[in-house]
Amino acid sequence: MERKERFARTILNGFDSYFAEFQNITLAARSWFEIADWHGIQMAASQRIDLYKAHTMRVNEYVELIAGEQLYDLEFWRDARDFYSSLIAGHDNFEIAETFFNSVYGAVFKHRKIRNEYVFVFSPRGDMPPVDVSKVYNRYRLESSLQAVLEQLLDDYAFTIPYEDKARDIRNIIGVVNSYLAKRFDLSGGDVEFQVLKHHFYRNKGAYIVGRIVTASGSMPFVLPVLNNEAGAVYVDTVLFGSDKVSVLFSFTRSYFLVDASIPSQYVLFLQQLMPAKPISEIYSSMGYNKHGKTYYYRCAFRHMDSTTDQFIIAPGIKGMVMCVFTMPSYDFVFKIIKDRFTPPKEMTREQVRAKYRLVKRADRAGRMADTQEFNNLAFARERFSDELMEELYKVAPSVIEEHGKTLVIKHVYVERRMIPLNLYLHDATDEQILAVMDEYGNAIKQLASANIFPGDMLLKNFGVTRHGRVVFYDYDEIVPLVDCNFRTIPAPRSEDEEMSSKPWYTVGPNDIFPEEFRLFFSGNQRARKVFDRLHSDIYEASFWQHLQQRIRDGHIEDFFPYRRKLRFERGPAALLESA
């Protein structure tokens, strides 16, 4: 066997090993859910994220040995790529296997010399495998009654622990169908079918049954969230109808699902049919395949740049002290570069900032922190950058950019979904919108804290508003685990001199935080502050934060619902018994 063939087979074996271990971790999710081991699910989610890098590093050791002096020979890589392509011709997950090959190449060449003849910048087989999605869902025909269909569905998706009250859950679902769905679709005809993905989606404390109702007049996505009451039974918490609600469930602000999908592309295509507005790259990422999500994102980004002419500009809003942010008017994403020198009083290193982003990637984002894709040596057409932006880049981050003829290379950059900065959103907001968004802002802070994340700098400009009206945090340079903070009440001054002093009259440790000072985050927007004070003034009290810290130290893991609490079903006596 030629060296290039051994080389290519080694990379493919590495991918298959990675995928098998990924699946093994995922398959355990059902058992963790059934025994209510929420720490186990959290540990698995983090372990699975780290898995990819561990396997690519291991493969790199082998390919270096096999390639020898040809490791940096591009002709050798071209031949190896062609042979690898032939190896994965019949592979069920060729698209993710291509990304794995790219990762090995990127590690060798430090993400430089990225050309389609050496790696799979674009797949010769197309972006998506030609899969048959009908193989991954169960069909339920509405023939006798809706109750009969739901009974069969819940039986098929049952766990080793029983339902708390299956009859009640079915009544609740039928009530929503009659009040919401029946007005939009004719469910009385004989041509009605429920198509439900075969495996549950697990995340945090929930298991989700995902599918759609297909009728002659159209289809409607739906999700049944199933929760464990931790007393040995499960229950259906609500039913979610429509693309928007399903899209929030699969949001870029949430942690990755664990779902048993042996051919992920089948699930991805089915989900994309449920959520046509959601990028396929985000759906791959939401299932834990974030590296391939990054590949898919790059391909779509390249095509967008190729089909548009507008220039990159400095992103609207107040400039950051740590990051330089730019975007395009026609584009739904922003690019974030770490500055060479940070604006005072920020004091940290570039590596410390990168560590914060790694923390966010592995944390439970609780629906309140944007996921990012990290790129090294990303090449752009220089002509697409405005003069103002180029001046800013050379001013704040000259070490991160290189110009090569018509090409601008950015050595390190994060990409994330674009949102409206909260401070800008408030400028033109109505009283009703201010009420809603400030409640969201407070909920975002509290939910992050419950997930053991203290945002640090909670200025309005560091939060964004999504198209669904959710408030999301996206400035990570000061985040720390909540349990590492020391929340204190400002001591009362002991004399008039202390009271009038321009400097603190009390000692301040490096981890000391005084929640009374959080009111300063609203400077300049009194309308917003008055609403916030009415809804969330408890965050100004040290005792609020200390209570959350104690819950976390006691091992409590919070519930994070990807839907409004008002949508949850009433559970009646069983719920009263549980809380008694």
C-alpha positions in Angstrom: 0.0 0.0 0.0 1.4 3.4 -1.0 2.2 6.0 1.7 -0.6 8.3 0.6 -3.1 5.5 0.9 -2.0 4.6 4.4 -2.0 8.3 5.2 -5.6 8.7 4.0 -6.9 5.6 5.7 -5.4 6.7 9.0 -7.3 9.9 8.8 -10.6 8.1 8.0 -10.0 5.6 10.8 -9.5 8.6 13.1 -12.8 10.0 12.0 -14.6 6.8 12.4 -13.1 6.4 15.9 -14.2 10.0 16.8 -17.7 9.4 15.4 -18.1 6.1 17.3 -17.1 7.7 20.6 -19.3 10.7 19.9 -22.2 8.3 19.4 -21.4 6.3 22.6 -21.5 9.4 24.7 -24.8 10.5 23.0 -26.4 7.1 23.6 -26.0 7.4 27.3 -28.1 10.5 27.4 -31.4 8.5 27.7 -30.1 6.7 30.8 -29.0 9.9 32.4 -32.4 11.4 31.8 -34.2 8.5 33.2 -32.2 8.5 36.5 -32.3 12.3 36.6 -28.5 12.5 36.6 -28.3 16.2 35.4 -24.6 16.4 36.3 -24.0 13.4 34.1 -25.7 15.1 31.1 -23.7 18.3 31.7 -20.4 16.3 31.9 -21.3 14.4 28.7 -22.0 17.6 26.8 -18.6 19.1 27.7 -16.8 15.9 27.1 -18.3 15.6 23.7 -17.2 19.1 22.7 -13.6 18.3 23.7 -13.7 15.0 21.8 -13.1 16.4 18.3 -9.8 18.1 19.2 -8.5 15.1 21.1 -9.1 12.8 18.1 -7.6 15.2 15.5 -4.5 15.7 17.7 -4.1 11.9 18.0 -4.5 11.4 14.3 -1.9 14.1 13.7 0.7 12.1 15.6 0.2 9.2 13.2 0.1 11.1 10.0 3.3 12.9 10.8 4.9 9.6 11.3 3.5 8.1 8.1 4.1 11.2 5.9 7.6 11.7 7.1 9.4 14.3 4.9 6.3 14.6 2.7 4.2 16.1 5.5 4.5 19.6 4.0 4.4 18.5 0.4 1.2 20.0 -1.1 1.3 17.5 -4.0 1.3 14.7 -1.5 -1.8 16.2 0.2 -3.5 16.6 -3.2 -3.0 12.9 -3.9 -4.1 12.0 -0.3 -7.2 14.1 -0.6 -8.2 12.4 -3.9 -7.7 8.9 -2.4 -9.6 9.9 0.8 -12.4 11.2 -1.4 -12.6 7.8 -3.0 -12.6 6.1 0.4 -15.6 8.0 1.6 -17.6 7.7 -1.7 -20.0 5.4 0.0 -19.7 6.7 3.5 -23.0 7.6 5.2 -21.4 10.7 6.8 -19.0 11.7 4.1 -19.6 15.4 4.7 -18.5 15.3 8.3 -15.6 13.0 7.3 -14.4 15.7 4.8 -14.4 18.3 7.6 -12.3 15.9 9.8 -9.7 15.7 6.9 -9.7 19.5 6.7 -9.0 19.7 10.5 -6.0 17.5 10.2 -4.7 19.5 7.3 -5.4 22.8 9.2 -3.4 21.6 12.2 -0.4 20.7 10.0 -0.4 24.0 8.0 -1.6 26.3 10.8 -4.7 27.1 8.9 -2.8 28.5 5.9 -2.6 27.4 2.3 -6.3 26.4 2.3 -7.1 25.4 -1.3 -9.8 23.2 -2.6 -7.2 20.9 -4.4 -5.6 20.1 -1.0 -8.7 20.0 1.3 -12.5 19.9 1.0 -13.2 23.7 0.9 -16.2 22.6 -1.2 -17.3 19.0 -1.4 -17.2 17.3 -4.8 -20.4 15.6 -3.7 -22.3 18.7 -2.8 -23.0 20.3 0.6 -25.6 17.8 1.7 -25.8 14.0 1.2 -28.8 13.0 -0.9 -30.5 11.3 2.0 -34.1 10.0 2.4 -35.5 11.7 5.5 -38.5 9.3 5.6 -36.1 6.7 7.1 -35.7 8.7 10.3 -39.3 9.4 11.3 -42.2 7.3 12.5 -45.6 7.8 10.9 -48.9 8.0 12.7 -52.1 8.2 10.6 -55.0 10.1 12.1 -57.7 7.4 11.4 -59.9 7.0 14.4 -59.2 9.8 16.9 -56.5 12.2 17.9 -56.5 10.6 21.3 -55.7 7.2 19.8 -52.8 8.8 17.8 -51.3 10.5 20.9 -51.7 7.4 23.0 -49.7 5.4 20.5 -47.1 8.1 20.1 -46.5 8.5 23.8 -46.3 4.7 24.2 -43.7 4.5 21.4 -41.6 7.3 23.0 -42.0 6.0 26.6 -39.0 5.6 29.0 -38.2 2.9 31.5 -39.9 5.1 34.1 -43.7 5.6 33.7 -45.6 8.7 32.8 -46.8 10.7 35.8 -50.3 10.9 34.2 -50.5 10.0 30.6 -54.2 10.6 30.3 -53.8 14.1 31.6 -50.9 14.8 29.2 -53.1 13.7 26.3 -56.0 15.9 27.4 -53.6 18.9 27.6 -52.2 18.3 24.1 -55.7 17.8 22.6 -56.8 21.1 24.3 -54.0 23.0 22.6 -54.6 21.3 19.3 -58.3 22.2 19.4 -57.7 25.8 20.5 -54.7 26.6 18.2 -54.1 24.1 15.4 -57.7 23.3 14.4 -58.3 26.9 13.5 -55.4 26.7 10.9 -55.7 23.2 9.6 -58.4 20.8 8.7 -57.8 17.8 11.0 -61.1 16.2 10.3 -60.2 14.7 6.9 -58.6 11.3 6.5 -55.3 12.6 5.0 -53.6 13.6 8.3 -50.3 12.2 9.4 -47.9 12.8 12.3 -44.3 12.4 11.2 -42.0 12.1 14.3 -38.2 11.8 14.4 -37.4 8.4 15.9 -35.1 9.6 18.7 -35.5 12.1 21.6 -33.4 15.2 21.7 -31.7 15.6 25.2 -30.4 18.8 26.8 -30.3 20.2 30.3 -33.2 18.5 32.1 -35.4 18.0 29.0 -36.1 15.3 26.4 -37.8 16.6 23.3 -40.0 14.7 20.8 -39.8 16.5 17.5 -42.0 16.2 14.4 -44.6 17.7 12.2 -48.3 17.3 11.4 -48.9 16.9 7.6 -52.3 17.6 6.1 -53.7 18.2 2.6 -53.5 21.9 3.3 -50.0 22.1 4.7 -47.8 21.0 7.6 -47.1 22.3 11.1 -43.9 21.6 13.1 -44.4 20.5 16.7 -42.3 19.6 19.7 -43.4 17.8 22.9 -41.0 18.6 25.8 -40.9 15.8 28.3 -39.5 16.4 31.8 -38.5 14.1 34.7 -40.2 14.9 38.0 -37.3 13.4 39.8 -39.7 11.2 41.7 -39.6 8.3 39.2 -41.9 9.6 36.5 -42.0 11.8 33.4 -44.6 14.2 32.0 -45.3 16.3 28.9 -44.7 19.9 29.9 -46.3 21.6 26.9 -46.7 21.4 23.1 -44.9 23.8 20.8 -46.4 24.5 17.4 -44.8 26.5 14.5 -41.4 27.2 13.0 -40.6 30.1 15.3 -41.1 28.2 18.6 -39.1 25.2 17.2 -36.4 27.6 16.0 -36.0 29.0 19.6 -35.6 25.4 20.8 -32.7 25.0 18.3 -31.3 28.5 18.9 -27.7 29.5 18.5 -27.9 30.7 22.1 -28.4 27.2 23.5 -26.1 24.3 24.3 -25.9 21.4 21.9 -28.4 18.5 21.9 -27.5 14.9 22.5 -29.6 12.9 19.9 -29.0 9.4 18.5 -28.6 10.2 14.8 -26.3 7.7 13.2 -26.7 9.7 9.9 -26.9 13.3 11.1 -27.7 14.7 7.7 -31.1 12.9 7.7 -32.0 14.7 10.9 -30.6 18.0 9.7 -32.6 18.0 6.5 -35.8 17.1 8.3 -35.2 19.9 10.9 -34.4 22.3 8.1 -37.8 21.6 6.6 -39.4 22.5 10.0 -37.3 25.7 10.2 -36.6 27.0 6.7 -35.2 30.3 8.0 -32.5 28.6 10.2 -29.1 28.2 8.6 -28.2 24.5 8.1 -24.8 25.3 9.7 -26.6 26.1 12.9 -28.7 22.9 12.8 -25.5 20.8 12.5 -24.0 22.7 15.4 -27.1 22.3 17.5 -26.7 18.5 17.3 -23.1 18.7 18.4 -21.4 18.7 15.0 -20.2 22.3 15.5 -17.0 21.7 13.5 -18.9 20.7 10.4 -21.3 23.5 11.2 -18.3 25.8 10.8 -17.4 24.2 7.4 -21.0 24.6 6.2 -21.0 28.2 7.5 -17.8 29.0 5.6 -19.2 27.7 2.3 -22.4 29.8 2.7 -20.4 32.8 3.7 -18.1 32.4 0.6 -21.2 32.3 -1.7 -22.7 35.3 0.0 -19.5 37.3 -0.5 -19.4 36.1 -4.1 -23.0 37.2 -4.8 -22.9 40.7 -3.1 -21.0 43.9 -3.6 -21.5 45.8 -0.3 -18.5 46.4 1.9 -17.6 45.4 5.4 -18.1 48.2 7.9 -17.6 48.9 11.6 -20.6 47.3 13.3 -23.2 49.8 14.6 -23.2 50.6 18.3 -20.6 51.7 20.9 -17.1 50.4 20.1 -15.9 47.7 22.4 -12.9 48.1 24.7 -11.5 44.6 24.0 -13.0 43.6 20.6 -13.2 45.3 17.2 -16.5 44.3 15.5 -17.4 44.6 11.8 -20.1 43.3 9.5 -21.8 43.8 6.2 -25.2 45.5 5.7 -26.4 42.5 3.7 -25.1 39.9 6.2 -26.6 38.3 9.3 -23.3 37.7 11.1 -20.7 39.9 12.7 -16.9 39.4 12.9 -15.1 40.0 16.2 -11.3 40.6 16.5 -9.4 40.9 19.8 -7.6 44.2 19.9 -3.8 44.4 20.4 -4.3 46.9 23.3 -7.4 47.2 25.4 -9.0 50.4 26.3 -8.5 51.3 30.0 -9.6 50.2 32.5 -9.6 46.8 30.8 -6.6 44.8 31.9 -6.2 41.3 30.5 -4.3 39.4 27.9 -5.4 38.0 24.5 -5.1 34.5 25.8 -7.3 35.3 28.7 -10.0 36.6 26.3 -9.7 33.4 24.2 -10.1 31.3 27.4 -13.4 33.2 28.1 -14.7 32.1 24.7 -13.7 28.5 25.3 -15.6 28.7 28.6 -18.7 29.8 26.8 -18.4 27.0 24.3 -18.4 24.4 27.0 -20.9 26.0 29.4 -24.6 25.6 29.4 -25.5 28.8 27.6 -29.0 28.7 28.9 -30.4 30.4 25.8 -28.6 33.6 26.8 -25.2 33.5 25.2 -24.4 33.4 21.5 -22.5 30.5 20.1 -19.4 31.5 18.0 -17.3 30.0 15.3 -13.5 30.6 15.6 -11.4 31.0 12.5 -7.6 31.4 12.1 -6.0 33.0 9.0 -9.4 33.8 7.3 -8.9 35.3 3.9 -11.1 38.1 2.5 -11.0 40.3 -0.6 -9.3 43.5 0.5 -11.6 45.6 -1.7 -14.6 44.6 0.3 -13.3 46.5 3.4 -14.3 50.2 3.8 -11.6 52.7 4.3 -13.0 53.6 7.7 -12.8 49.9 8.7 -9.3 49.4 7.5 -8.2 52.5 9.3 -9.8 51.1 12.5 -8.2 47.7 12.0 -4.7 49.1 11.6 -5.3 51.3 14.6 -6.5 48.8 17.1 -5.3 45.3 15.8 -2.4 45.7 13.3 -0.8 42.4 14.5 -3.9 40.4 13.5 -4.1 41.5 9.9 -1.9 40.9 6.8 -2.3 42.2 3.3 -1.2 40.1 0.4 -2.0 41.8 -2.9 -5.8 41.8 -3.2 -6.2 39.6 -0.2 -6.6 40.6 3.4 -5.9 37.8 5.9 -7.2 38.0 9.5 -5.1 35.8 11.7 -7.8 35.2 14.3 -11.5 36.1 14.3 -14.8 35.0 15.9 -18.0 34.9 13.9 -21.5 35.1 15.5 -25.0 35.9 14.6 -25.8 39.6 14.4 -28.3 41.1 16.8 -29.5 44.6 17.6 -27.5 46.0 20.5 -29.9 46.4 23.4 -28.9 50.1 23.9 -29.8 50.9 20.3 -33.0 48.8 20.5 -34.2 51.0 23.4 -33.7 54.3 21.5 -36.9 53.8 19.4 -38.7 51.3 21.6 -42.3 51.8 22.7 -43.3 51.6 26.3 -44.6 48.1 25.6 -41.4 47.0 24.0 -39.3 48.5 26.8 -41.3 46.6 29.3 -40.8 43.3 27.4 -37.1 43.8 26.6 -36.1 44.9 30.1 -37.9 41.9 31.6 -35.9 39.8 29.1 -32.7 41.6 30.1 -33.2 40.8 33.8 -34.1 37.2 33.0 -31.0 36.9 30.9 -28.8 38.1 33.8 -30.6 35.7 36.3 -30.5 32.7 34.0 -26.8 33.2 33.3 -26.2 33.4 37.0 -28.2 30.2 37.6 -25.9 28.5 35.0 -22.9 29.6 37.1 -22.0 32.5 34.8 -21.5 36.0 36.0 -21.4 38.3 33.0 -19.2 40.9 34.7 -19.8 44.0 32.5 -23.6 44.1 32.2 -23.8 47.4 30.3 -26.8 47.5 27.9 -24.4 47.6 24.9 -23.1 44.1 25.7 -26.5 42.5 25.2 -28.4 42.0 21.9 -32.0 41.5 20.9 -32.7 38.5 18.6 -35.5 38.4 15.9 -37.6 36.5 18.4 -37.3 39.4 20.9 -34.9 37.5 23.3 -32.1 39.3 25.0 -28.7 37.6 24.6 -25.3 38.4 26.1 -22.4 38.5 23.7 -19.5 40.3 25.4 -17.4 37.6 27.1 -14.2 39.2 28.2 -15.2 39.6 31.8 -17.3 36.5 32.5 -16.3 34.3 35.4 -18.0 31.4 37.2 -20.5 32.8 39.6 -19.1 30.8 42.5 -15.7 32.5 42.1 -17.3 35.9 43.0 -17.5 37.5 46.4 -20.7 39.5 46.5 -20.8 42.2 49.2 -22.9 45.0 50.5 -21.2 48.4 50.6 -20.4 49.1 54.2 -22.0 52.3 55.7 -19.6 55.2 56.1 -18.4 55.6 59.6 -17.8 59.4 59.4 -18.7 62.4 57.3 -15.2 62.3 55.8 -15.8 58.8 54.6 -19.2 59.6 53.2 -17.8 62.6 51.2 -14.7 60.7 50.0 -14.3 60.2 46.2 -12.6 56.9 46.9 -13.9 53.8 48.6 -13.5 54.0 52.4 -13.5 50.2 52.6 -11.2 47.5 51.3 -12.0 45.9 47.9 -10.6 42.4 47.1 -9.9 41.2 43.5 -13.1 39.2 43.4 -15.3 41.5 45.3 -18.5 42.7 43.6 -21.0 45.2 45.0 -24.5 44.6 43.4 -25.7 48.1 44.6 -23.4 49.5 41.9 -25.3 47.7 39.1 -27.6 50.7 38.8 -24.7 52.4 37.0 -25.2 50.2 34.0 -28.3 52.2 33.1 -26.6 55.6 33.0 -28.3 57.7 30.3 -31.5 55.6 30.0 -33.8 56.4 32.9 -36.9 55.0 31.2 -35.3 51.6 31.0 -33.9 51.8 34.5 -37.4 52.5 36.0 -38.9 49.5 34.3 -36.0 47.3 35.3 -36.1 48.5 38.9 -39.8 47.5 39.0 -39.2 44.0 37.6 -35.7 43.0 38.8 -34.5 45.2 41.6 -33.5 42.0 43.5 -30.2 41.9 41.5 -29.1 45.0 43.4 -28.9 42.9 46.6 -25.9 40.8 47.5 -28.2 38.3 49.2 -29.8 37.4 45.8 -26.4 36.4 44.3 -25.2 34.7 47.5 -28.4 32.5 47.4 -27.7 31.5 43.8 -24.1 30.6 44.7 -25.2 28.4 47.6 -27.7 26.5 45.3 -24.9 25.9 42.8 -22.5 24.7 45.5 -25.2 22.4 46.8 -25.2 20.7 43.4 -28.5 22.2 42.1 -28.8 22.5 38.3 -31.4 24.9 37.1 -34.2 24.2 34.6 -33.8 26.3 31.4 -37.0 26.2 29.4 -36.7 27.0 25.7 -40.2 28.4 25.8 -42.3 30.8 27.8 -43.3 29.5 31.2 -46.8 30.6 30.6 -47.0 27.8 27.9 -46.5 25.1 30.5 -49.4 22.8 31.2 -51.1 22.7 34.6 -50.3 19.3 36.2 -52.9 19.3 39.0 -52.7 17.1 42.1 -49.5 15.4 41.0 -47.7 18.7 40.8 -49.0 19.7 44.2 -47.8 16.4 45.7 -44.4 16.9 44.2 -43.9 20.4 45.6 -45.4 19.6 49.0 
